[in-house]
Amino acid sequence: MPARDGAAYQEDASQSLQSATSAVRSAELALQSWLDGRMPGTSADVVVTDAEGALGPIDVAFGGVDPPSRDSDKVRSDVVGLLGDAEDALAQSRIAVRRDDPEGVRAALDALDKAAADLEATTATLR
């Protein structure tokens, strides 16, 4: 389905990025809490897994909207790429926490922080 116009498409992109940022930041908080000994691994796993699961529908919903013009193609490409990066960082996080791997969790936190920063920066350009 095509978006009504470029402004509506940018709003859809912004909402998708904000939702993804929320999921990524929640996972970051859970992993940091696990590293600090304030959250058991099973709870951190649930938060990370839920965050990862939340990104799939965001990606599908945004990816199913056709850009209204060629001018919006870059927005689509950027947003889809960032959502994919966030999904990858969340998968890395899930694997590390399930392995009870502090070093892997620290690396995953770096990936999550980069993904969230990129999501936030792109959101800011859409406003």
PLY file of the C-alpha trace (Angstrom):
ply
format ascii 1.0
element vertex 127
property float x
property float y
property float z
element edge 126
property int vertex1
property int vertex2
end_header
0.00 0.00 0.00
1.45 3.41 -0.91
1.72 6.24 1.61
-0.56 9.23 1.02
2.30 11.68 0.63
5.88 12.34 1.62
4.96 13.91 4.97
2.79 10.94 5.96
5.56 8.56 4.91
8.11 10.44 7.00
5.74 10.30 9.97
5.39 6.52 9.52
9.17 6.25 9.37
9.58 8.39 12.48
7.05 6.33 14.45
8.74 3.10 13.39
12.15 4.38 14.43
10.86 5.61 17.78
9.24 2.25 18.52
12.44 0.46 17.58
14.51 2.82 19.74
12.30 2.06 22.73
12.78 -1.68 22.26
16.55 -1.35 21.86
16.93 0.93 24.89
14.86 -1.50 27.01
17.19 -4.33 26.04
20.20 -2.17 26.86
18.86 -1.42 30.30
18.17 -5.10 30.98
21.64 -6.18 29.86
23.36 -3.49 31.90
21.26 -4.50 34.92
22.33 -8.12 34.39
25.99 -7.12 34.18
25.61 -5.06 37.36
24.05 -8.03 39.18
20.70 -6.27 39.55
18.74 -8.61 37.25
18.86 -12.37 36.82
19.82 -13.72 33.44
16.39 -15.26 32.91
14.72 -11.86 33.32
17.23 -10.15 31.04
16.61 -12.89 28.48
12.86 -12.21 28.58
13.35 -8.46 28.07
15.81 -8.93 25.21
13.68 -11.61 23.55
10.57 -9.43 23.80
12.46 -6.46 22.35
13.70 -8.59 19.48
10.19 -9.89 18.89
8.82 -6.35 18.82
11.09 -5.31 15.97
9.76 -7.86 13.49
6.27 -6.36 13.28
7.70 -2.83 13.14
9.87 -3.83 10.18
7.01 -5.62 8.43
4.56 -2.76 8.96
6.92 -0.08 7.69
8.33 -2.23 4.91
4.81 -2.87 3.64
4.19 0.81 2.94
5.34 1.91 -0.49
7.24 5.20 -0.69
4.96 7.76 -2.36
7.72 9.08 -4.65
11.32 8.55 -5.62
12.21 11.29 -3.14
11.09 8.94 -0.34
13.16 5.97 -1.50
16.15 7.02 0.61
13.96 7.26 3.72
12.75 3.72 3.08
16.26 2.42 2.50
17.64 4.14 5.60
14.81 3.02 7.90
14.78 -0.59 6.70
18.57 -0.76 7.09
18.48 0.69 10.61
15.72 -1.69 11.67
17.81 -4.57 10.37
20.85 -3.35 12.29
18.77 -3.11 15.47
17.42 -6.63 14.95
20.98 -7.92 14.50
22.13 -6.21 17.70
19.19 -7.68 19.61
19.93 -11.17 18.29
23.55 -10.76 19.39
22.25 -9.70 22.82
19.89 -12.65 23.12
22.64 -15.11 22.28
25.12 -13.55 24.71
22.76 -13.42 27.66
21.59 -16.99 27.07
25.23 -18.10 27.02
25.77 -16.29 30.32
28.63 -14.52 28.55
29.56 -11.16 30.15
32.10 -10.35 27.43
29.51 -11.08 24.74
26.95 -8.97 26.58
29.39 -6.04 26.72
29.93 -6.33 22.96
26.16 -6.57 22.46
25.68 -3.43 24.56
28.05 -1.57 22.24
26.05 -2.80 19.23
22.76 -1.84 20.88
24.04 1.61 21.78
25.19 2.22 18.21
21.89 0.96 16.82
19.89 3.17 19.18
22.04 6.23 18.45
21.59 5.69 14.71
17.82 5.25 15.14
17.62 8.43 17.22
19.75 10.46 14.82
17.65 9.43 11.83
14.44 10.15 13.72
15.71 13.67 14.37
16.28 14.24 10.64
12.68 13.29 9.88
11.17 15.96 12.13
0 1
1 2
2 3
3 4
4 5
5 6
6 7
7 8
8 9
9 10
10 11
11 12
12 13
13 14
14 15
15 16
16 17
17 18
18 19
19 20
20 21
21 22
22 23
23 24
24 25
25 26
26 27
27 28
28 29
29 30
30 31
31 32
32 33
33 34
34 35
35 36
36 37
37 38
38 39
39 40
40 41
41 42
42 43
43 44
44 45
45 46
46 47
47 48
48 49
49 50
50 51
51 52
52 53
53 54
54 55
55 56
56 57
57 58
58 59
59 60
60 61
61 62
62 63
63 64
64 65
65 66
66 67
67 68
68 69
69 70
70 71
71 72
72 73
73 74
74 75
75 76
76 77
77 78
78 79
79 80
80 81
81 82
82 83
83 84
84 85
85 86
86 87
87 88
88 89
89 90
90 91
91 92
92 93
93 94
94 95
95 96
96 97
97 98
98 99
99 100
100 101
101 102
102 103
103 104
104 105
105 106
106 107
107 108
108 109
109 110
110 111
111 112
112 113
113 114
114 115
115 116
116 117
117 118
118 119
119 120
120 121
121 122
122 123
123 124
124 125
125 126
